[in-house]
Amino acid sequence: MQLGYPHPKIKDYFKDLFDNKKQESQDKSHVPIGGKAVLWDVYEVPIDLPRYRLSNTRTIALQEQYVSANSLDEDYFEKDILSDQLQEIQHGLLKNLIQRKGLLDYFKESKNIQTYPLVLTEDGFVISGNRRLCTFRELYYNHEDGNKKYGHFKRVRVVILPKMTEEEIEYVEDYFEQQPDIQDEFTWTNRALGFERRLSKHNYEISDLANKTNVKKSQIQDLLNKLYVAREYLEFIGKPKAYDQIEKDEYAFKEILRSRKKFTNDPAKKDIFQKLSFIALKKQDEISDRMYKNIPLIQQVMDEIQGEIYEELSHSLDSKELSDKEDDMFSLFDEEGDNNDEILELIENQSHEEAVFAIVLDKVNEHKSSEEEKKRKHAVLKKVQKAHKELRDAYNIAGSETKKNGISDQLDNIESVIAKLRHWLNA
């Protein structure tokens, strides 16, 4: 399998297509340039010709994981975009994505042929359609009898755009990624990483990026904030840049950000809350309910958690350190009269992780039980209030044209239940 022609060969091939446009053009397709949809010629080219675009937003997270796992330079995927080795790596990364939304299974059905053209730059890099190209290549080259069963992928339909700036290419990518078909949505991590990269690359303000992508400034900032906390979490669990492990945890990070605002004026408390949340998130399979529901509860029972941690684990603190603090009149109590520094030290001690988690789980479950008990105590009142509202609304909409059949019987039933409730109240 060849993953892209050499650059000079691509240029020569495209020149021949353009020189024989009337003969080679198969159709036309809309592609937005400069904010306007323009009709461009569609050509057929060998499946070996196109090269994957390495700055494809969908693979940013996978690329960062690859770089981290292999101790490579941060700009590994940017130093030589014509590298055949990088094309092989990118193909492998794309293979991880083509199962999403059944892309591979969809095109395995030989009746499902290519309908939308790939969109290429003037030097043959794929702006839109990287995953589809990977799918076609896998089926044609690596499936049994692929060159016969999937012979329709031997040549692929493409649109070839003129020379464009990187910003213009990103605009085209944005446009096509928002079009519905069998395309998969970006993961939240890829979206965040994509925004972060563009802010850095083009020296944008967030407001600039919002205008260019038609995404609200607040949404971009929210994604970047979640990404920042997610990175801290991955560092905390010793798996930096393992973004695939947190794709389902977007709302958990959102709750961490929201709940830690309660400690804006207490940085130590905020740090303690975040690390407790990280420990719970790491062990989320052992907790009932989704993590985004549990994290606010951790914030609500912080004092109880801290007290229990200190009571159970403070014996492990350095006795000399504690003695020194007792001798030091200025550090006997901190500004708030609390022991946040010691609590933080206990939480950060990895040998305490299981014990800390057990305390968090216990206090969260106690809180849940307490809240359920409160609900049960007030359940009768809430249902009576609801019944009152429904009856009041019924009276308000009653009119001369309202049918009265059956209403009297229902009122008799209601009065019977009311009598029973009054008897219960007076018992």
Secondary structure as UniProt FT lines:
FT   HELIX           7..19
FT   HELIX           21..24
FT   STRAND          27..33
FT   TURN            34..35
FT   STRAND          36..46
FT   TURN            47..48
FT   STRAND          51..52
FT   TURN            54..55
FT   HELIX           57..59
FT   HELIX           60..69
FT   TURN            70..71
FT   TURN            74..78
FT   TURN            81..82
FT   HELIX           84..95
FT   TURN            96..99
FT   HELIX           100..102
FT   HELIX           103..108
FT   TURN            110..111
FT   STRAND          118..120
FT   TURN            122..123
FT   STRAND          125..128
FT   HELIX           130..142
FT   TURN            144..145
FT   HELIX           146..149
FT   HELIX           151..153
FT   STRAND          155..160
FT   HELIX           166..177
FT   HELIX           188..202
FT   HELIX           206..213
FT   HELIX           217..236
FT   TURN            237..238
FT   TURN            240..241
FT   HELIX           243..245
FT   HELIX           247..249
FT   HELIX           250..260
FT   HELIX           261..263
FT   TURN            264..265
FT   HELIX           267..282
FT   HELIX           284..286
FT   HELIX           291..300
FT   HELIX           302..313
FT   HELIX           314..316
FT   HELIX           319..327
FT   TURN            329..331
FT   TURN            335..336
FT   HELIX           340..348
FT   HELIX           350..352
FT   HELIX           353..397
FT   TURN            400..401
FT   TURN            405..406
FT   HELIX           407..426
//
